[in-house]
Amino acid sequence: LKEEMVFHEASTLGSLWPVGYAGIWFFPLLQVISDFDMTLSRFGCNGRRCPTSHNILDTSRVISEDGKKKLKDLLHHYYPIEIDPNRTLEEKRPLMVEWWTKAHELLVQQKIHKSDIAEIVRESEAMLRYRLGVVVLSFGHGVDTMELRAVCLSVPCAQGILTHFKGPLIHTYNKNNSVLQGSGYFQQLSTRTSIILLGDSMGDLTMADGVPSVENILKIGFLNDKVEERRKKYLDSYDIVLESDETLDVVNGILRYLLGLELHLQSLVGGEGA
Ligand SMILES: Nc1ccn([C@@H]2O[C@H](COP(=O)(O)O)[C@@H](O)[C@H]2O)c(=O)n1
């Protein structure tokens, strides 16, 4: 069964639950909605920060020294705002748009070749917490949902060169159905009324807004940075808070538990897959 759970590539919008899985009770009712950066990917390793999707590009060999400096200055200015527990989300939203917009403008100026991207990602220090063997709706942004083995750069390219970023802009604090409009994603999964939501910021809490007929939602928050200052807010908002945990062990434990229940129920009625 574990093998059955390692199937499609993660994080493609519109993907369905693993083909061939015979579950009949819990799993057809379940969807996982996850943030990508610092949630599926790691925040740190051996005492060092791991890069975000943006950081991978920002610090790579395809960016000029001047470009790198400007992108770094933006990070140093806006990241403290992003994680400031004393600012409201309303205050943060326009500033995040400002950050993403300025960063994207700088990236476009760099004339990045699409063909360089996969190698840049391979060369980077980005790491997944775990090779999650299930299909997830993953909220990425800008440099868009980047798998670590091969990047799908969701940006239009002219002759393979980055020309601009496609909208809608998804940043840390606007992740909800408004940015998925027209994708039909939530409609496709409308029978999956139980949700496991994974995030690392207060902005990730709204990722399931717009899912029709939610019956159960379990929100799991990774508290990676400024743990002391932000603990209370996270505990008030997430059902489970994982502090400085670079694994997906808790999530996998929950999925395994559900799978165990599923198999048990199937065996009681002599169902398929028992
Ligand atoms: N130009 C940028 C913009 C954002 N970031 C970082 O990416 C992270 C994205 O995390 P989410 O939880 O929103 O998926 C965010 O924490 C920003 O710090 C960046 O590095 N460069």
The ligand as an SDF file (V2000), in Angstrom:
LIG
                    3D

 21 22  0  0  0  0  0  0  0  0999 V2000
   10.6290   37.7140   -3.6360 N   0  0  0  0  0  0  0  0  0  0  0  0
   10.3880   36.8710   -2.6410 C   0  0  0  0  0  0  0  0  0  0  0  0
    9.1190   36.7120   -2.1480 C   0  0  0  0  0  0  0  0  0  0  0  0
    8.9270   35.8160   -1.1300 C   0  0  0  0  0  0  0  0  0  0  0  0
    9.9350   35.1280   -0.6260 N   0  0  0  0  0  0  0  0  0  0  0  0
    9.7450   34.1620    0.4440 C   0  0  0  0  0  0  0  0  0  0  0  0
    9.0520   33.0680   -0.0630 O   0  0  0  0  0  0  0  0  0  0  0  0
    8.2820   32.5040    0.9890 C   0  0  0  0  0  0  0  0  0  0  0  0
    7.0310   31.9560    0.4410 C   0  0  0  0  0  0  0  0  0  0  0  0
    6.4400   31.2870    1.5010 O   0  0  0  0  0  0  0  0  0  0  0  0
    4.9070   30.9190    1.5670 P   0  0  0  0  0  0  0  0  0  0  0  0
    4.6900   30.3300    2.9250 O   0  0  0  0  0  0  0  0  0  0  0  0
    4.1360   32.1400    1.3230 O   0  0  0  0  0  0  0  0  0  0  0  0
    4.6920   29.9120    0.5000 O   0  0  0  0  0  0  0  0  0  0  0  0
    7.9820   33.5950    1.9620 C   0  0  0  0  0  0  0  0  0  0  0  0
    8.1990   33.1460    3.2710 O   0  0  0  0  0  0  0  0  0  0  0  0
    8.9400   34.6960    1.6050 C   0  0  0  0  0  0  0  0  0  0  0  0
    9.7820   34.9670    2.6880 O   0  0  0  0  0  0  0  0  0  0  0  0
   11.1790   35.2820   -1.1350 C   0  0  0  0  0  0  0  0  0  0  0  0
   12.1110   34.6130   -0.6480 O   0  0  0  0  0  0  0  0  0  0  0  0
   11.3940   36.1600   -2.1290 N   0  0  0  0  0  0  0  0  0  0  0  0
  1  2  1  0
  2  3  1  0
  2 21  2  0
  3  4  2  0
  4  5  1  0
  5  6  1  0
  5 19  1  0
  6  7  1  0
  6 17  1  0
  7  8  1  0
  8  9  1  0
  8 15  1  0
  9 10  1  0
 10 11  1  0
 11 12  2  0
 11 13  1  0
 11 14  1  0
 15 16  1  0
 15 17  1  0
 17 18  1  0
 19 20  2  0
 19 21  1  0
M  END
$$$$
